[in-house]
Amino acid sequence: MPNLATALREEIRRLARKELREQVGATVKAAAQHRRDLAELKRQVRRLERSVAFLERQERRRLGQKPPAETAEGVRFSAKGVRAHRQRLGLSAKNYGRLVGVSGLTVYHWEAGRSRPRAQQLAALVAVRGLGKREAMKRLALLDR
């Protein structure tokens, strides 16, 4: 009798393993496919991060270039206009100055009418004049990096 019980137990164990292998096989294949998909997504994220870093460097380099002084020809300067635009953007004089490429104190002097911008600074003001609030914030964020 012990042989029959042992044989029966072994057969049940074999059939159970076979059933388990069939049921788990699909899960194992799915898990392997998920790992491959994750690896591909990680590679894609790395490529996109490199691309974004490259574009940010290009944009910072572009922002660092001074606009030509010829763009300021025929443009009038108004202290009230500078103050109004700075307040419309919701920026401090320091941050507005960073956008233009001057110090915050210089912006205060312009707004108070104590001084006037030079031709190069006026060209930078003209370049900043058309910015909206979102674009100004983006540029400041790029300058922070």
ZARO-594171 format. One record per atom (N, C-alpha, C, CB): atom name; residue in three letters; x, y, z. Coordinates in nm, 4 decimals. Glycine has a CB too. Layout:
# residues N
   atom   res          u          v          w
     CA   ALA          X          Y          Z
...
This chain:
# residues 145
   atom   res          u          v          w
      N   MET     0.0794    -0.1200     0.0000
     CA   MET     0.0000     0.0000     0.0000
      C   MET     0.0847     0.1279     0.0000
     CB   MET    -0.0909    -0.0010     0.1184
      N   PRO     0.1963     0.1320     0.0703
     CA   PRO     0.2752     0.2532     0.0712
      C   PRO     0.3236     0.2889    -0.0687
     CB   PRO     0.3927     0.2382     0.1650
      N   ASN     0.3514     0.1905    -0.1523
     CA   ASN     0.3972     0.2204    -0.2871
      C   ASN     0.2879     0.2883    -0.3678
     CB   ASN     0.4431     0.0933    -0.3571
      N   LEU     0.1646     0.2408    -0.3526
     CA   LEU     0.0527     0.3004    -0.4243
      C   LEU     0.0305     0.4446    -0.3778
     CB   LEU    -0.0753     0.2166    -0.4038
      N   ALA     0.0363     0.4682    -0.2495
     CA   ALA     0.0186     0.6037    -0.1965
      C   ALA     0.1321     0.6945    -0.2439
     CB   ALA     0.0127     0.6013    -0.0417
      N   THR     0.2538     0.6439    -0.2436
     CA   THR     0.3678     0.7223    -0.2886
      C   THR     0.3552     0.7527    -0.4374
     CB   THR     0.4994     0.6482    -0.2597
      N   ALA     0.3161     0.6525    -0.5159
     CA   ALA     0.3005     0.6710    -0.6599
      C   ALA     0.1897     0.7719    -0.6895
     CB   ALA     0.2702     0.5367    -0.7285
      N   LEU     0.0785     0.7592    -0.6146
     CA   LEU    -0.0335     0.8521    -0.6330
      C   LEU     0.0084     0.9955    -0.5968
     CB   LEU    -0.1547     0.8081    -0.5468
      N   ARG     0.0810     1.0073    -0.4875
     CA   ARG     0.1279     1.1386    -0.4435
      C   ARG     0.2219     1.1996    -0.5485
     CB   ARG     0.1996     1.1275    -0.3065
      N   GLU     0.3128     1.1216    -0.6016
     CA   GLU     0.4060     1.1684    -0.7045
      C   GLU     0.3318     1.2109    -0.8310
     CB   GLU     0.5081     1.0589    -0.7378
      N   GLU     0.2321     1.1336    -0.8703
     CA   GLU     0.1544     1.1670    -0.9911
      C   GLU     0.0755     1.2966    -0.9710
     CB   GLU     0.0576     1.0513    -1.0273
      N   ILE     0.0176     1.3125    -0.8541
     CA   ILE    -0.0564     1.4361    -0.8238
      C   ILE     0.0393     1.5555    -0.8261
     CB   ILE    -0.1274     1.4258    -0.6849
      N   ARG     0.1584     1.5386    -0.7668
     CA   ARG     0.2586     1.6437    -0.7637
      C   ARG     0.3025     1.6803    -0.9060
     CB   ARG     0.3797     1.5998    -0.6795
      N   ARG     0.3251     1.5822    -0.9919
     CA   ARG     0.3662     1.6056    -1.1301
      C   ARG     0.2589     1.6808    -1.2077
     CB   ARG     0.3975     1.4733    -1.1992
      N   LEU     0.1332     1.6357    -1.1928
     CA   LEU     0.0229     1.7029    -1.2626
      C   LEU     0.0036     1.8469    -1.2120
     CB   LEU    -0.1078     1.6228    -1.2446
      N   ALA     0.0211     1.8652    -1.0818
     CA   ALA     0.0067     2.0002    -1.0247
      C   ALA     0.1156     2.0926    -1.0796
     CB   ALA     0.0136     1.9952    -0.8690
      N   ARG     0.2420     2.0395    -1.0875
     CA   ARG     0.3513     2.1196    -1.1439
      C   ARG     0.3237     2.1553    -1.2885
     CB   ARG     0.4841     2.0446    -1.1332
      N   LYS     0.2713     2.0596    -1.3634
     CA   LYS     0.2400     2.0822    -1.5057
      C   LYS     0.1339     2.1907    -1.5210
     CB   LYS     0.1916     1.9511    -1.5723
      N   GLU     0.0293     2.1837    -1.4424
     CA   GLU    -0.0766     2.2849    -1.4465
      C   GLU    -0.0226     2.4227    -1.4072
     CB   GLU    -0.1925     2.2448    -1.3531
      N   LEU     0.0596     2.4202    -1.3036
     CA   LEU     0.1164     2.5469    -1.2583
      C   LEU     0.2027     2.6098    -1.3667
     CB   LEU     0.1987     2.5262    -1.1311
      N   ARG     0.2869     2.5301    -1.4329
     CA   ARG     0.3730     2.5790    -1.5390
      C   ARG     0.2896     2.6396    -1.6513
     CB   ARG     0.4615     2.4660    -1.5927
      N   GLU     0.1789     2.5770    -1.6870
     CA   GLU     0.0919     2.6290    -1.7931
      C   GLU     0.0303     2.7629    -1.7531
     CB   GLU    -0.0191     2.5279    -1.8258
      N   GLN    -0.0128     2.7711    -1.6292
     CA   GLN    -0.0773     2.8948    -1.5848
      C   GLN     0.0230     3.0078    -1.5621
     CB   GLN    -0.1553     2.8694    -1.4572
      N   VAL     0.1403     2.9768    -1.5140
     CA   VAL     0.2407     3.0780    -1.4838
      C   VAL     0.3163     3.1192    -1.6101
     CB   VAL     0.3387     3.0258    -1.3779
      N   GLY     0.3188     3.0357    -1.7090
     CA   GLY     0.3921     3.0634    -1.8320
      C   GLY     0.3502     3.1946    -1.8961
     CB   GLY     0.3727     2.9507    -1.9299
      N   ALA     0.2207     3.2189    -1.9045
     CA   ALA     0.1710     3.3434    -1.9643
      C   ALA     0.2150     3.4641    -1.8812
     CB   ALA     0.0167     3.3400    -1.9763
      N   THR     0.2140     3.4492    -1.7506
     CA   THR     0.2554     3.5585    -1.6628
      C   THR     0.4043     3.5876    -1.6789
     CB   THR     0.2235     3.5247    -1.5163
      N   VAL     0.4849     3.4829    -1.6903
     CA   VAL     0.6290     3.4996    -1.7083
      C   VAL     0.6564     3.5711    -1.8404
     CB   VAL     0.7015     3.3624    -1.7043
      N   LYS     0.5871     3.5316    -1.9469
     CA   LYS     0.6048     3.5960    -2.0772
      C   LYS     0.5638     3.7433    -2.0699
     CB   LYS     0.5225     3.5227    -2.1856
      N   ALA     0.4523     3.7703    -2.0029
     CA   ALA     0.4058     3.9085    -1.9901
      C   ALA     0.5072     3.9921    -1.9100
     CB   ALA     0.2663     3.9126    -1.9220
      N   ALA     0.5618     3.9346    -1.8029
     CA   ALA     0.6592     4.0066    -1.7216
      C   ALA     0.7852     4.0374    -1.8033
     CB   ALA     0.6953     3.9248    -1.5959
      N   ALA     0.8286     3.9425    -1.8848
     CA   ALA     0.9461     3.9649    -1.9696
      C   ALA     0.9187     4.0770    -2.0701
     CB   ALA     0.9856     3.8347    -2.0437
      N   GLN     0.7992     4.0765    -2.1282
     CA   GLN     0.7621     4.1822    -2.2238
      C   GLN     0.7567     4.3179    -2.1540
     CB   GLN     0.6253     4.1507    -2.2898
      N   HIS     0.7055     4.3200    -2.0316
     CA   HIS     0.7008     4.4461    -1.9561
      C   HIS     0.8415     4.4981    -1.9275
     CB   HIS     0.6238     4.4269    -1.8239
      N   ARG     0.9339     4.4083    -1.8940
     CA   ARG     1.0719     4.4505    -1.8704
      C   ARG     1.1335     4.5102    -1.9963
     CB   ARG     1.1562     4.3323    -1.8218
      N   ARG     1.1070     4.4467    -2.1116
     CA   ARG     1.1587     4.5005    -2.2374
      C   ARG     1.0986     4.6381    -2.2664
     CB   ARG     1.1288     4.4039    -2.3536
      N   ASP     0.9679     4.6505    -2.2432
     CA   ASP     0.9013     4.7788    -2.2660
      C   ASP     0.9588     4.8877    -2.1748
     CB   ASP     0.7497     4.7651    -2.2429
      N   LEU     0.9816     4.8526    -2.0480
     CA   LEU     1.0382     4.9496    -1.9540
      C   LEU     1.1783     4.9920    -1.9966
     CB   LEU     1.0420     4.8908    -1.8123
      N   ALA     1.2576     4.8966    -2.0416
     CA   ALA     1.3927     4.9308    -2.0864
      C   ALA     1.3873     5.0253    -2.2053
     CB   ALA     1.4714     4.8040    -2.1230
      N   GLU     1.2965     5.0009    -2.2983
     CA   GLU     1.2825     5.0887    -2.4152
      C   GLU     1.2357     5.2282    -2.3727
     CB   GLU     1.1831     5.0278    -2.5171
      N   LEU     1.1413     5.2335    -2.2792
     CA   LEU     1.0941     5.3631    -2.2303
      C   LEU     1.2060     5.4401    -2.1592
     CB   LEU     0.9750     5.3437    -2.1354
      N   LYS     1.2888     5.3703    -2.0837
     CA   LYS     1.4016     5.4367    -2.0173
      C   LYS     1.4976     5.4930    -2.1203
     CB   LYS     1.4753     5.3391    -1.9238
      N   ARG     1.5251     5.4163    -2.2263
     CA   ARG     1.6133     5.4668    -2.3319
      C   ARG     1.5524     5.5896    -2.3978
     CB   ARG     1.6403     5.3576    -2.4372
      N   GLN     1.4217     5.5848    -2.4202
     CA   GLN     1.3527     5.6981    -2.4827
      C   GLN     1.3593     5.8213    -2.3921
     CB   GLN     1.2053     5.6617    -2.5134
      N   VAL     1.3397     5.8034    -2.2623
     CA   VAL     1.3464     5.9154    -2.1676
      C   VAL     1.4864     5.9758    -2.1689
     CB   VAL     1.3086     5.8690    -2.0241
      N   ARG     1.5915     5.8903    -2.1706
     CA   ARG     1.7282     5.9405    -2.1754
      C   ARG     1.7524     6.0240    -2.3002
     CB   ARG     1.8269     5.8252    -2.1700
      N   ARG     1.7034     5.9750    -2.4161
     CA   ARG     1.7198     6.0507    -2.5409
      C   ARG     1.6487     6.1850    -2.5313
     CB   ARG     1.6657     5.9704    -2.6613
      N   LEU     1.5273     6.1846    -2.4783
     CA   LEU     1.4511     6.3094    -2.4675
      C   LEU     1.5169     6.4062    -2.3687
     CB   LEU     1.3064     6.2799    -2.4239
      N   GLU     1.5712     6.3548    -2.2583
     CA   GLU     1.6390     6.4417    -2.1627
      C   GLU     1.7622     6.5060    -2.2262
     CB   GLU     1.6788     6.3627    -2.0371
      N   ARG     1.8368     6.4282    -2.3051
     CA   ARG     1.9526     6.4851    -2.3740
      C   ARG     1.9083     6.5936    -2.4713
     CB   ARG     2.0311     6.3753    -2.4484
      N   SER     1.7990     6.5672    -2.5409
     CA   SER     1.7487     6.6646    -2.6377
      C   SER     1.7051     6.7932    -2.5680
     CB   SER     1.6317     6.6053    -2.7175
      N   VAL     1.6346     6.7804    -2.4569
     CA   VAL     1.5898     6.8983    -2.3821
      C   VAL     1.7095     6.9752    -2.3283
     CB   VAL     1.4962     6.8574    -2.2665
      N   ALA     1.8101     6.9047    -2.2765
     CA   ALA     1.9294     6.9718    -2.2245
      C   ALA     1.9996     7.0486    -2.3361
     CB   ALA     2.0262     6.8695    -2.1606
      N   PHE     2.0077     6.9891    -2.4543
     CA   PHE     2.0699     7.0560    -2.5677
      C   PHE     1.9930     7.1825    -2.6038
     CB   PHE     2.0772     6.9616    -2.6885
      N   LEU     1.8602     7.1716    -2.6100
     CA   LEU     1.7786     7.2881    -2.6459
      C   LEU     1.7873     7.3977    -2.5403
     CB   LEU     1.6329     7.2466    -2.6653
      N   GLU     1.7947     7.3583    -2.4137
     CA   GLU     1.8091     7.4586    -2.3073
      C   GLU     1.9434     7.5308    -2.3194
     CB   GLU     1.7964     7.3923    -2.1680
      N   ARG     2.0498     7.4566    -2.3502
     CA   ARG     2.1801     7.5213    -2.3688
      C   ARG     2.1747     7.6186    -2.4859
     CB   ARG     2.2906     7.4159    -2.3919
      N   GLN     2.1106     7.5779    -2.5945
     CA   GLN     2.0979     7.6651    -2.7113
      C   GLN     2.0204     7.7920    -2.6748
     CB   GLN     2.0277     7.5904    -2.8275
      N   GLU     1.9110     7.7749    -2.6016
     CA   GLU     1.8277     7.8902    -2.5642
      C   GLU     1.9045     7.9831    -2.4705
     CB   GLU     1.6961     7.8432    -2.4969
      N   ARG     1.9793     7.9252    -2.3731
     CA   ARG     2.0589     8.0089    -2.2837
      C   ARG     2.1645     8.0864    -2.3622
     CB   ARG     2.1256     7.9232    -2.1750
      N   ARG     2.2249     8.0203    -2.4583
     CA   ARG     2.3260     8.0874    -2.5405
      C   ARG     2.2610     8.1998    -2.6208
     CB   ARG     2.3960     7.9863    -2.6355
      N   ARG     2.1409     8.1738    -2.6744
     CA   ARG     2.0703     8.2750    -2.7519
      C   ARG     2.0314     8.3928    -2.6634
     CB   ARG     1.9459     8.2148    -2.8183
      N   LEU     1.9860     8.3627    -2.5411
     CA   LEU     1.9476     8.4703    -2.4492
      C   LEU     2.0692     8.5510    -2.4051
     CB   LEU     1.8756     8.4128    -2.3265
      N   GLY     2.1843     8.4866    -2.3993
     CA   GLY     2.3055     8.5549    -2.3573
      C   GLY     2.3577     8.6519    -2.4608
     CB   GLY     2.4111     8.4555    -2.3253
      N   GLN     2.3184     8.6342    -2.5872
     CA   GLN     2.3658     8.7246    -2.6917
      C   GLN     2.2939     8.8580    -2.6809
     CB   GLN     2.3446     8.6630    -2.8316
      N   LYS     2.3698     8.9623    -2.6974
     CA   LYS     2.3124     9.0968    -2.6925
      C   LYS     2.2458     9.1270    -2.8260
     CB   LYS     2.4214     9.2036    -2.6595
      N   PRO     2.1271     9.1868    -2.8228
     CA   PRO     2.0642     9.2259    -2.9494
      C   PRO     2.1433     9.3400    -3.0127
     CB   PRO     1.9161     9.2681    -2.9271
      N   PRO     2.1465     9.3470    -3.1430
     CA   PRO     2.2219     9.4549    -3.2082
      C   PRO     2.1622     9.5911    -3.1734
     CB   PRO     2.2233     9.4352    -3.3613
      N   ALA     2.2490     9.6893    -3.1611
     CA   ALA     2.2053     9.8239    -3.1227
      C   ALA     2.1168     9.8862    -3.2296
     CB   ALA     2.3261     9.9138    -3.0966
      N   GLU     2.1242     9.8354    -3.3537
     CA   GLU     2.0420     9.8915    -3.4613
      C   GLU     1.8925     9.8697    -3.4366
     CB   GLU     2.0818     9.8296    -3.5952
      N   THR     1.8578     9.7685    -3.3559
     CA   THR     1.7156     9.7430    -3.3292
      C   THR     1.6545     9.8547    -3.2453
     CB   THR     1.6979     9.6082    -3.2577
      N   ALA     1.7381     9.9350    -3.1799
     CA   ALA     1.6881    10.0415    -3.0938
      C   ALA     1.6748    10.1743    -3.1667
     CB   ALA     1.7788    10.0580    -2.9750
      N   GLU     1.7140    10.1777    -3.2942
     CA   GLU     1.7042    10.3034    -3.3684
      C   GLU     1.5578    10.3441    -3.3859
     CB   GLU     1.7732    10.2904    -3.5060
      N   GLY     1.5308    10.4677    -3.3545
     CA   GLY     1.3959    10.5202    -3.3712
      C   GLY     1.3008    10.4823    -3.2594
     CB   GLY     1.3402    10.4734    -3.4999
      N   VAL     1.3506    10.4170    -3.1556
     CA   VAL     1.2658    10.3759    -3.0437
      C   VAL     1.2765    10.4812    -2.9345
     CB   VAL     1.3068    10.2347    -2.9898
      N   ARG     1.1609    10.5185    -2.8817
     CA   ARG     1.1607    10.6182    -2.7737
      C   ARG     1.1653    10.5461    -2.6396
     CB   ARG     1.0349    10.7108    -2.7824
      N   PHE     1.2316    10.6092    -2.5455
     CA   PHE     1.2407    10.5545    -2.4100
      C   PHE     1.1454    10.6298    -2.3193
     CB   PHE     1.3857    10.5626    -2.3555
      N   SER     1.0721    10.5554    -2.2379
     CA   SER     0.9813    10.6170    -2.1422
      C   SER     0.9995    10.5489    -2.0070
     CB   SER     0.8332    10.6072    -2.1906
      N   ALA     1.0307    10.6296    -1.9060
     CA   ALA     1.0486    10.5744    -1.7715
      C   ALA     0.9186    10.5128    -1.7215
     CB   ALA     1.0968    10.6834    -1.6739
      N   LYS     0.8064    10.5775    -1.7497
     CA   LYS     0.6766    10.5236    -1.7089
      C   LYS     0.6480    10.3914    -1.7784
     CB   LYS     0.5650    10.6238    -1.7391
      N   GLY     0.6896    10.3838    -1.9046
     CA   GLY     0.6683    10.2607    -1.9810
      C   GLY     0.7447    10.1432    -1.9232
     CB   GLY     0.7088    10.2811    -2.1251
      N   VAL     0.8680    10.1675    -1.8804
     CA   VAL     0.9486    10.0605    -1.8200
      C   VAL     0.8836    10.0142    -1.6910
     CB   VAL     1.0936    10.1083    -1.7932
      N   ARG     0.8443    10.1108    -1.6082
     CA   ARG     0.7806    10.0748    -1.4807
      C   ARG     0.6499     9.9998    -1.5041
     CB   ARG     0.7544    10.2009    -1.3960
      N   ALA     0.5695    10.0458    -1.5978
     CA   ALA     0.4414     9.9809    -1.6251
      C   ALA     0.4626     9.8383    -1.6757
     CB   ALA     0.3606    10.0624    -1.7277
      N   HIS     0.5580     9.8199    -1.7650
     CA   HIS     0.5828     9.6850    -1.8184
      C   HIS     0.6360     9.5925    -1.7095
     CB   HIS     0.6824     9.6907    -1.9361
      N   ARG     0.7251     9.6446    -1.6258
     CA   ARG     0.7790     9.5629    -1.5165
      C   ARG     0.6684     9.5214    -1.4207
     CB   ARG     0.8886     9.6394    -1.4406
      N   GLN     0.5792     9.6123    -1.3886
     CA   GLN     0.4698     9.5812    -1.2970
      C   GLN     0.3678     9.4875    -1.3628
     CB   GLN     0.4010     9.7106    -1.2506
      N   ARG     0.3459     9.5040    -1.4924
     CA   ARG     0.2541     9.4149    -1.5648
      C   ARG     0.3065     9.2715    -1.5621
     CB   ARG     0.2355     9.4625    -1.7112
      N   LEU     0.4383     9.2571    -1.5708
     CA   LEU     0.4989     9.1241    -1.5652
      C   LEU     0.5049     9.0707    -1.4220
     CB   LEU     0.6394     9.1279    -1.6253
      N   GLY     0.4883     9.1589    -1.3247
     CA   GLY     0.4929     9.1167    -1.1846
      C   GLY     0.6338     9.0845    -1.1387
     CB   GLY     0.4044     8.9962    -1.1636
      N   LEU     0.7316     9.1563    -1.1918
     CA   LEU     0.8717     9.1292    -1.1602
      C   LEU     0.9301     9.2383    -1.0729
     CB   LEU     0.9537     9.1153    -1.2877
      N   SER     1.0270     9.2000    -0.9938
     CA   SER     1.1021     9.2997    -0.9178
      C   SER     1.1987     9.3677    -1.0140
     CB   SER     1.1786     9.2348    -0.7964
      N   ALA     1.2548     9.4790    -0.9704
     CA   ALA     1.3503     9.5500    -1.0549
      C   ALA     1.4738     9.4632    -1.0796
     CB   ALA     1.3907     9.6843    -0.9904
      N   LYS     1.5102     9.3839    -0.9799
     CA   LYS     1.6262     9.2959    -0.9943
      C   LYS     1.6020     9.1927    -1.1046
     CB   LYS     1.6573     9.2251    -0.8606
      N   ASN     1.4856     9.1273    -1.1005
     CA   ASN     1.4552     9.0257    -1.2023
      C   ASN     1.4358     9.0878    -1.3404
     CB   ASN     1.3298     8.9474    -1.1629
      N   TYR     1.3731     9.2041    -1.3440
     CA   TYR     1.3555     9.2724    -1.4730
      C   TYR     1.4926     9.3099    -1.5298
     CB   TYR     1.2659     9.3997    -1.4571
      N   GLY     1.5803     9.3535    -1.4420
     CA   GLY     1.7162     9.3861    -1.4837
      C   GLY     1.7899     9.2640    -1.5360
     CB   GLY     1.7930     9.4471    -1.3683
      N   ARG     1.7675     9.1487    -1.4742
     CA   ARG     1.8315     9.0266    -1.5234
      C   ARG     1.7829     8.9941    -1.6641
     CB   ARG     1.8033     8.9085    -1.4287
      N   LEU     1.6546     9.0178    -1.6914
     CA   LEU     1.6022     8.9940    -1.8266
      C   LEU     1.6686     9.0870    -1.9273
     CB   LEU     1.4493     9.0133    -1.8298
      N   VAL     1.6894     9.2105    -1.8864
     CA   VAL     1.7456     9.3103    -1.9775
      C   VAL     1.8977     9.2985    -1.9844
     CB   VAL     1.7056     9.4519    -1.9331
      N   GLY     1.9580     9.2500    -1.8760
     CA   GLY     2.1032     9.2385    -1.8729
      C   GLY     2.1694     9.3515    -1.7974
     CB   GLY     2.1569     9.2336    -2.0119
      N   VAL     2.0966     9.4106    -1.7042
     CA   VAL     2.1507     9.5188    -1.6218
      C   VAL     2.1168     9.4879    -1.4762
     CB   VAL     2.0932     9.6591    -1.6653
      N   SER     2.1636     9.5727    -1.3854
     CA   SER     2.1337     9.5511    -1.2432
      C   SER     1.9957     9.6074    -1.2093
     CB   SER     2.2424     9.6169    -1.1535
      N   GLY     1.9456     9.5661    -1.0938
     CA   GLY     1.8168     9.6165    -1.0476
      C   GLY     1.8224     9.7653    -1.0173
     CB   GLY     1.7719     9.5405    -0.9245
      N   LEU     1.9366     9.8115    -0.9695
     CA   LEU     1.9527     9.9532    -0.9391
      C   LEU     1.9440    10.0370    -1.0662
     CB   LEU     2.0863     9.9779    -0.8680
      N   THR     1.9978     9.9851    -1.1751
     CA   THR     1.9893    10.0562    -1.3028
      C   THR     1.8439    10.0713    -1.3451
     CB   THR     2.0695     9.9822    -1.4120
      N   VAL     1.7660     9.9653    -1.3251
     CA   VAL     1.6238     9.9721    -1.3608
      C   VAL     1.5538    10.0775    -1.2760
     CB   VAL     1.5557     9.8341    -1.3424
      N   TYR     1.5870    10.0831    -1.1454
     CA   TYR     1.5283    10.1856    -1.0597
      C   TYR     1.5650    10.3260    -1.1084
     CB   TYR     1.5743    10.1661    -0.9147
      N   HIS     1.6892    10.3448    -1.1483
     CA   HIS     1.7304    10.4766    -1.1980
      C   HIS     1.6573    10.5119    -1.3272
     CB   HIS     1.8823    10.4803    -1.2210
      N   TRP     1.6358    10.4142    -1.4134
     CA   TRP     1.5598    10.4398    -1.5371
      C   TRP     1.4177    10.4812    -1.5041
     CB   TRP     1.5587    10.3149    -1.6280
      N   GLU     1.3559    10.4064    -1.4105
     CA   GLU     1.2163    10.4339    -1.3745
      C   GLU     1.2014    10.5698    -1.3063
     CB   GLU     1.1626    10.3238    -1.2829
      N   ALA     1.3013    10.6091    -1.2303
     CA   ALA     1.2951    10.7369    -1.1591
      C   ALA     1.3324    10.8532    -1.2502
     CB   ALA     1.3875    10.7344    -1.0374
      N   GLY     1.3828    10.8247    -1.3685
     CA   GLY     1.4221    10.9298    -1.4613
      C   GLY     1.5592    10.9868    -1.4316
     CB   GLY     1.3212    11.0396    -1.4592
      N   ARG     1.6375    10.9218    -1.3470
     CA   ARG     1.7715    10.9703    -1.3130
      C   ARG     1.8729    10.9413    -1.4227
     CB   ARG     1.8181    10.9078    -1.1832
      N   SER     1.8431    10.8374    -1.5008
     CA   SER     1.9351    10.8043    -1.6102
      C   SER     1.8553    10.7472    -1.7269
     CB   SER     2.0443    10.7030    -1.5631
      N   ARG     1.9236    10.7351    -1.8385
     CA   ARG     1.8618    10.6801    -1.9597
      C   ARG     1.9474    10.5635    -2.0073
     CB   ARG     1.8475    10.7895    -2.0723
      N   PRO     1.8858    10.4642    -2.0674
     CA   PRO     1.9653    10.3498    -2.1147
      C   PRO     2.0510    10.3861    -2.2350
     CB   PRO     1.8739    10.2332    -2.1504
      N   ARG     2.1663    10.3194    -2.2443
     CA   ARG     2.2513    10.3361    -2.3610
      C   ARG     2.1871    10.2621    -2.4781
     CB   ARG     2.3958    10.2839    -2.3335
      N   ALA     2.2475    10.2762    -2.5958
     CA   ALA     2.1890    10.2152    -2.7165
      C   ALA     2.1779    10.0635    -2.7028
     CB   ALA     2.2733    10.2500    -2.8403
      N   GLN     2.2802     9.9984    -2.6501
     CA   GLN     2.2785     9.8528    -2.6349
      C   GLN     2.1715     9.8115    -2.5337
     CB   GLN     2.4176     9.8009    -2.5906
      N   GLN     2.1606     9.8870    -2.4243
     CA   GLN     2.0597     9.8571    -2.3230
      C   GLN     1.9198     9.8845    -2.3760
     CB   GLN     2.0850     9.9391    -2.1963
      N   LEU     1.9059     9.9880    -2.4583
     CA   LEU     1.7764    10.0183    -2.5175
      C   LEU     1.7338     9.9059    -2.6123
     CB   LEU     1.7814    10.1530    -2.5922
      N   ALA     1.8309     9.8496    -2.6842
     CA   ALA     1.8003     9.7355    -2.7717
      C   ALA     1.7522     9.6165    -2.6890
     CB   ALA     1.9244     9.6957    -2.8553
      N   ALA     1.8154     9.5939    -2.5734
     CA   ALA     1.7730     9.4846    -2.4854
      C   ALA     1.6334     9.5118    -2.4299
     CB   ALA     1.8737     9.4657    -2.3698
      N   LEU     1.6048     9.6380    -2.3985
     CA   LEU     1.4704     9.6742    -2.3508
      C   LEU     1.3658     9.6484    -2.4586
     CB   LEU     1.4662     9.8223    -2.3077
      N   VAL     1.4000     9.6812    -2.5819
     CA   VAL     1.3068     9.6579    -2.6925
      C   VAL     1.2792     9.5082    -2.7056
     CB   VAL     1.3636     9.7148    -2.8257
      N   ALA     1.3834     9.4255    -2.6869
     CA   ALA     1.3663     9.2806    -2.6974
      C   ALA     1.2766     9.2274    -2.5857
     CB   ALA     1.5025     9.2105    -2.6933
      N   VAL     1.2856     9.2869    -2.4677
     CA   VAL     1.2070     9.2399    -2.3531
      C   VAL     1.0655     9.2977    -2.3559
     CB   VAL     1.2767     9.2776    -2.2212
      N   ARG     1.0496     9.4102    -2.4220
     CA   ARG     0.9221     9.4814    -2.4215
      C   ARG     0.8053     9.3963    -2.4711
     CB   ARG     0.9332     9.6051    -2.5059
      N   GLY     0.8291     9.3074    -2.5661
     CA   GLY     0.7215     9.2277    -2.6218
      C   GLY     0.6898     9.1011    -2.5454
     CB   GLY     0.7542     9.1927    -2.7595
      N   LEU     0.7590     9.0762    -2.4343
     CA   LEU     0.7377     8.9532    -2.3582
      C   LEU     0.6117     8.9596    -2.2744
     CB   LEU     0.8566     8.9253    -2.2691
      N   GLY     0.5486     8.8444    -2.2612
     CA   GLY     0.4374     8.8303    -2.1686
      C   GLY     0.4893     8.7736    -2.0374
     CB   GLY     0.3264     8.7399    -2.2280
      N   LYS     0.3995     8.7578    -1.9429
     CA   LYS     0.4388     8.7131    -1.8095
      C   LYS     0.4966     8.5719    -1.8123
     CB   LYS     0.3195     8.7184    -1.7150
      N   ARG     0.4317     8.4791    -1.8835
     CA   ARG     0.4797     8.3409    -1.8880
      C   ARG     0.6177     8.3316    -1.9523
     CB   ARG     0.3809     8.2531    -1.9643
      N   GLU     0.6345     8.3998    -2.0642
     CA   GLU     0.7624     8.3954    -2.1340
      C   GLU     0.8727     8.4565    -2.0481
     CB   GLU     0.7528     8.4688    -2.2685
      N   ALA     0.8419     8.5642    -1.9767
     CA   ALA     0.9412     8.6260    -1.8887
      C   ALA     0.9816     8.5293    -1.7776
     CB   ALA     0.8861     8.7571    -1.8284
      N   MET     0.8845     8.4589    -1.7209
     CA   MET     0.9152     8.3630    -1.6148
      C   MET     1.0004     8.2476    -1.6692
     CB   MET     0.7848     8.3085    -1.5522
      N   LYS     0.9712     8.2026    -1.7898
     CA   LYS     1.0504     8.0963    -1.8502
      C   LYS     1.1941     8.1407    -1.8711
     CB   LYS     0.9892     8.0530    -1.9827
      N   ARG     1.2110     8.2626    -1.9201
     CA   ARG     1.3464     8.3128    -1.9441
      C   ARG     1.4224     8.3275    -1.8130
     CB   ARG     1.3417     8.4474    -2.0179
      N   LEU     1.3549     8.3753    -1.7082
     CA   LEU     1.4219     8.3872    -1.5787
      C   LEU     1.4628     8.2493    -1.5268
     CB   LEU     1.3302     8.4579    -1.4765
      N   ALA     1.3768     8.1505    -1.5457
     CA   ALA     1.4097     8.0149    -1.5034
      C   ALA     1.5318     7.9626    -1.5794
     CB   ALA     1.2895     7.9214    -1.5248
      N   LEU     1.5395     7.9939    -1.7075
     CA   LEU     1.6564     7.9515    -1.7855
      C   LEU     1.7827     8.0230    -1.7398
     CB   LEU     1.6333     7.9774    -1.9344
      N   LEU     1.7685     8.1489    -1.7002
     CA   LEU     1.8842     8.2245    -1.6534
      C   LEU     1.9327     8.1723    -1.5176
     CB   LEU     1.8496     8.3740    -1.6437
      N   ASP     1.8420     8.1132    -1.4384
     CA   ASP     1.8780     8.0601    -1.3068
      C   ASP     1.9641     7.9353    -1.3174
     CB   ASP     1.7529     8.0291    -1.2269
      N   ARG     1.9495     7.8607    -1.4248
     CA   ARG     2.0218     7.7328    -1.4369
      C   ARG     2.1653     7.7527    -1.4682
     CB   ARG     1.9605     7.6463    -1.5423
